[in-house]
Amino acid sequence: MLESAMPRSSYGAGTIFKRGEIWYVSLWADGRQIQKSSGSRRRQDAVSLRDQLLGRKVRGEVSDVALAKITCGELLDDLLEYGQANIRSSTARIWKLVIEANIRPFFGHLKVAKLTTEKLKEYRRKRSAEGRCDSTSNRELSILRTALNRGRKCTPPKVVSIPYFPMVSETNARQGFLTDEQYEKLRDALPDYLKPLFVTAYSAGVRLGELLAIEWRQLDWEQGFITLHSEHTKSGYARAVPILDGDMKDWLTWSKDKATAGQHVFHNEGAPIKEFRRTWRKACELAGVPDLKFHDLRRTAVRNMRRAGVPQVVRMRITGHRTDSMERRYNIVDIEDIKSAKQLMQRKTPRHNADAED
């Protein structure tokens, strides 16, 4: 039986009432009545609860009907719209590709209010079953989390609470790189049109996306440099990389000789190179390095520069690394490094003199 302890308040100010020994609060939001128990026998606790609910109502957070209709797909649309005007075009393009290919098909129809940690774990299991690594799932889920966080910042908020995201600890950077012998085998296994791209990535450590954007006007043959424009670099800063004598210069010259009217340095009969995963995979298998990724060439270049004595700050200028920590991830120590260290260490090691013993 409902026992009123005070006169009913106005429609918008909420109502405090007593049911049995417990105080309750009632208010209206979006045409719906919301009742909450204070769980207390003290009227003041109900007053505090009412004030909290009214504050949430003013901020648009007590809007059950509206919030219940919002889907993850709507938040993803908002994120893409935000990305078009506020982040680098290359990043926005990656967001769109990942969202449309993987995130939207799984989460797009789901109401935000129904999104749970278990659903996020289900997504991880699905991507793992498809052969995707933990780091890939982490990146994809982080995009969804960004969409939810932006939804929470809206006025009124489109998201009230965000579930816990099951991000998995990632291992250190891949340890893949090419030895000199493997480099020669893979170079010879690739079709000629990919060799300029391959040897340049191996020699200078430039990212694939940055390489594919290079045009002939960016090459200074006399000075021996390639200038990377800021709009095409991941860091957003222009930089120059050297054209090394040998394979790199020879194959760039070959590419120039084969170029027709095209402007791109890396091309296939004049057409810019875009997709070559199948060809790359086949060549890697023939060369005996089936698990090699194109990005491993960047890692190899950093290692080779370090071994050649190129200072870290210069290596970072060439490869485009912005922080020491990122550059250090590419400093792979292999058995050849250990052998070199052993030789240096033994020069300083005191030798055992058997004749000096009693």
C-alpha positions in Angstrom: 0.0 0.0 0.0 1.4 3.4 -1.0 1.8 5.9 1.8 2.4 9.4 0.8 4.7 11.2 3.3 4.4 14.7 1.7 2.3 16.5 -0.8 3.0 15.5 -4.4 5.5 17.7 -6.1 5.1 19.4 -9.5 5.4 17.3 -12.6 9.0 18.3 -13.4 10.4 18.3 -9.9 9.9 14.6 -9.0 8.0 13.0 -6.2 9.1 11.5 -2.9 6.9 8.8 -1.3 7.1 6.0 1.1 6.2 2.4 0.5 6.2 0.4 3.7 9.3 1.6 5.5 11.4 2.5 2.4 11.5 5.9 0.7 11.1 6.0 -3.1 11.5 8.7 -5.8 9.4 9.1 -8.9 9.9 11.4 -11.9 9.0 11.7 -15.5 11.5 11.7 -18.5 10.6 11.5 -22.1 7.0 10.7 -21.3 7.9 7.8 -19.1 7.6 7.6 -15.3 10.7 6.4 -13.6 10.6 5.1 -10.0 13.7 4.4 -8.0 14.0 3.0 -4.4 16.4 4.8 -2.1 16.8 1.5 -0.2 16.6 3.6 3.0 14.2 4.4 5.7 15.6 7.9 5.9 13.7 10.5 3.9 16.9 12.6 3.4 18.4 9.7 1.4 15.4 9.8 -1.0 15.9 13.6 -1.3 19.5 13.1 -2.3 18.5 10.4 -4.8 15.8 12.7 -6.3 18.3 15.5 -6.7 20.8 13.1 -8.4 18.1 11.9 -10.8 17.0 15.5 -11.6 20.5 16.4 -12.3 20.9 13.5 -14.7 17.6 14.5 -16.3 18.8 18.0 -17.0 22.0 16.6 -18.6 19.9 14.3 -20.7 21.2 11.2 -19.0 17.8 10.0 -17.8 16.3 9.5 -21.2 15.4 5.8 -21.3 13.3 5.9 -24.4 15.8 7.8 -26.5 18.9 5.9 -25.3 17.2 2.6 -25.9 16.9 3.3 -29.6 20.6 4.3 -30.2 22.6 1.6 -32.0 26.4 1.1 -32.2 26.0 1.7 -36.0 24.8 5.3 -35.3 27.8 6.0 -33.1 30.1 4.5 -35.8 28.5 6.9 -38.3 29.1 9.8 -36.0 32.8 8.7 -35.6 33.3 8.6 -39.4 31.8 12.0 -39.8 34.1 13.3 -37.1 37.1 11.7 -38.7 36.5 13.3 -42.1 37.1 16.8 -40.6 39.4 16.2 -37.7 41.9 13.5 -38.4 44.4 12.7 -41.1 42.8 11.4 -44.3 44.9 8.2 -44.2 43.7 7.4 -40.7 40.1 8.2 -41.6 40.3 5.9 -44.6 41.6 3.1 -42.4 38.8 3.6 -39.9 36.2 3.4 -42.6 37.7 0.2 -44.1 37.9 -1.5 -40.7 34.4 -0.3 -39.6 32.7 -1.4 -42.8 34.5 -4.7 -43.2 34.4 -6.0 -39.6 33.0 -3.7 -36.8 29.7 -2.7 -38.4 28.6 -6.2 -39.5 29.0 -7.5 -36.0 28.0 -4.5 -33.8 26.1 -2.2 -36.1 22.6 -3.4 -35.4 23.2 -3.8 -31.7 21.6 -1.3 -29.3 24.2 0.5 -27.2 22.3 -0.3 -24.1 22.7 -4.0 -24.9 26.4 -3.9 -25.5 28.2 -6.0 -22.8 31.7 -7.2 -22.1 30.6 -10.7 -23.0 29.6 -9.4 -26.5 33.0 -7.8 -26.9 34.6 -11.1 -25.9 32.5 -12.9 -28.5 33.9 -10.5 -31.1 37.4 -11.4 -30.1 36.7 -15.1 -30.3 35.2 -14.6 -33.8 38.2 -12.7 -35.1 40.6 -15.2 -33.5 38.7 -18.0 -35.3 39.2 -16.1 -38.5 43.0 -16.1 -38.0 43.4 -12.6 -36.7 45.9 -11.8 -34.0 45.2 -10.2 -30.6 46.7 -6.9 -31.7 44.3 -6.7 -34.7 41.3 -7.2 -32.4 42.6 -4.6 -30.0 42.8 -2.0 -32.7 39.3 -2.8 -34.0 37.8 -2.7 -30.5 39.6 0.5 -29.7 37.8 2.1 -32.7 34.5 1.0 -31.3 35.5 2.3 -27.8 36.4 5.7 -29.3 32.9 5.8 -30.9 31.3 5.1 -27.5 33.4 7.7 -25.8 32.4 10.4 -28.3 28.8 9.4 -27.8 29.1 9.9 -24.1 30.5 13.4 -24.7 27.4 14.5 -26.8 24.8 16.9 -25.4 22.6 15.2 -24.5 24.7 12.1 -24.1 24.0 9.2 -26.5 25.9 6.8 -24.1 25.5 6.7 -20.4 27.9 3.9 -19.5 30.6 2.1 -21.4 31.2 -1.6 -20.7 34.6 -2.9 -19.8 36.6 -3.7 -23.0 38.6 -6.9 -22.9 41.8 -5.7 -24.4 44.6 -8.4 -24.5 48.2 -7.7 -23.6 50.2 -7.7 -26.8 53.6 -9.3 -27.2 56.5 -7.1 -28.3 57.0 -6.2 -32.0 57.4 -9.0 -34.5 60.8 -10.4 -34.8 60.7 -11.0 -38.5 63.5 -9.6 -40.7 65.6 -10.6 -43.6 69.2 -11.9 -43.7 71.3 -10.8 -46.7 71.0 -14.3 -48.3 67.2 -14.2 -47.9 67.1 -10.8 -49.3 68.7 -11.9 -52.5 66.4 -14.9 -52.8 63.3 -12.9 -52.3 64.4 -10.1 -54.7 65.0 -12.7 -57.4 61.6 -14.4 -56.7 59.6 -11.2 -57.1 58.4 -10.0 -60.5 60.5 -7.1 -61.9 57.8 -4.5 -61.3 57.9 -5.1 -57.6 61.6 -5.1 -57.2 62.0 -1.3 -57.1 59.5 -1.2 -54.3 61.1 -4.1 -52.4 64.7 -2.9 -52.5 63.7 0.6 -51.5 61.7 -0.6 -48.5 64.6 -2.9 -47.6 67.3 -0.2 -48.0 65.5 2.9 -46.5 62.8 1.5 -44.2 60.0 3.6 -45.6 56.5 2.6 -44.8 54.5 0.9 -47.6 51.8 3.6 -47.8 54.5 6.3 -48.0 56.3 4.5 -50.7 53.2 4.0 -52.9 52.5 7.7 -52.8 56.0 8.8 -54.1 56.0 10.6 -57.5 59.0 11.2 -59.8 59.1 14.9 -59.0 60.1 13.9 -55.4 63.3 12.3 -56.6 66.5 14.4 -56.7 68.9 12.2 -58.7 71.7 14.7 -58.5 71.7 15.0 -54.7 70.6 11.4 -54.2 67.5 11.9 -52.1 63.8 11.2 -52.1 61.6 13.9 -50.4 58.5 12.5 -48.7 55.7 15.1 -48.5 54.0 15.7 -45.1 50.5 14.9 -46.5 51.7 11.4 -47.3 53.7 10.5 -44.1 52.2 8.9 -41.0 53.8 11.4 -38.7 52.6 14.4 -40.7 56.1 15.7 -41.2 58.1 15.9 -44.4 61.4 14.1 -44.5 64.1 12.9 -46.9 65.6 9.5 -47.4 68.8 8.7 -49.3 69.0 6.9 -52.6 71.6 4.3 -52.0 74.0 3.1 -54.7 73.5 -0.5 -55.7 70.2 -2.3 -55.9 68.1 0.7 -54.7 69.5 3.2 -57.3 69.7 0.5 -60.0 66.1 -0.6 -59.6 64.8 3.0 -59.3 66.5 3.7 -62.6 64.9 0.7 -64.1 61.5 1.9 -62.9 62.2 5.3 -64.5 63.1 3.7 -67.8 59.9 1.6 -67.8 57.7 4.5 -66.8 55.4 5.9 -69.5 53.1 8.8 -68.7 52.6 7.8 -65.1 53.8 10.0 -62.2 54.2 7.3 -59.6 57.7 5.8 -59.0 56.4 2.4 -58.1 54.2 1.1 -60.9 53.3 -1.8 -63.1 53.5 -0.8 -66.7 52.7 2.8 -65.8 49.8 2.0 -63.5 50.3 2.8 -59.7 50.9 -0.3 -57.6 48.0 -0.9 -55.2 47.5 -4.5 -54.3 50.1 -7.3 -54.5 49.5 -9.5 -51.4 49.1 -12.7 -53.4 52.2 -12.1 -55.5 54.2 -11.2 -52.3 53.0 -14.3 -50.5 54.0 -16.6 -53.5 57.4 -15.0 -53.8 58.0 -15.3 -50.0 57.2 -19.0 -50.2 59.6 -19.5 -53.1 62.3 -17.7 -51.1 61.8 -19.8 -48.0 60.4 -17.0 -45.9 56.6 -17.7 -46.0 55.8 -15.7 -42.9 57.6 -12.5 -43.8 55.4 -9.4 -43.9 56.2 -6.4 -46.0 56.5 -4.3 -42.9 59.4 -6.6 -41.8 61.5 -4.8 -44.4 61.2 -1.6 -42.4 62.4 -3.5 -39.3 65.3 -5.0 -41.3 66.4 -1.5 -42.5 66.5 -0.2 -39.0 68.7 -3.1 -37.9 71.0 -2.7 -40.9 71.4 1.1 -40.2 72.2 0.4 -36.6 74.8 -2.2 -37.6 76.3 0.3 -40.1 76.8 2.8 -37.2 74.1 5.3 -38.3 73.2 7.3 -35.2 69.8 6.8 -33.7 68.6 10.3 -34.3 69.5 10.0 -38.0 67.8 6.6 -38.3 64.7 8.1 -36.8 64.8 11.0 -39.3 65.1 8.6 -42.2 62.4 6.1 -41.1 60.0 8.6 -39.6 59.9 7.3 -36.1 58.8 10.1 -33.7 59.8 8.5 -30.4 62.7 6.6 -29.0 60.5 3.8 -27.7 59.0 3.1 -31.2 62.5 3.0 -32.8 63.8 0.7 -30.0 61.1 -1.8 -30.9 62.8 -2.3 -34.2 66.3 -2.8 -32.7 66.3 -6.6 -33.1 69.3 -8.4 -31.7 70.0 -11.7 -33.5 72.7 -14.3 -33.3 75.1 -12.3 -35.5 74.9 -9.4 -33.0 75.7 -11.8 -30.2 78.7 -13.2 -32.0 80.0 -9.6 -32.7 79.5 -8.8 -29.0 81.3 -11.9 -28.0 84.4 -11.0 -30.0 84.5 -7.5 -28.5 84.0 -8.8 -25.0 86.7 -11.4 -25.3 89.3 -8.7 -26.0 88.7 -7.3 -22.5 88.4 -10.6 -20.7 91.5 -11.5 -18.5 93.1 -14.7 -19.8 93.7 -17.6 -17.4 97.4 -18.0 -16.8 98.0 -21.6 -15.7 101.7 -21.0 -15.1 101.0 -18.4 -12.4 99.2 -20.9 -10.2 101.1 -22.9 -7.6 
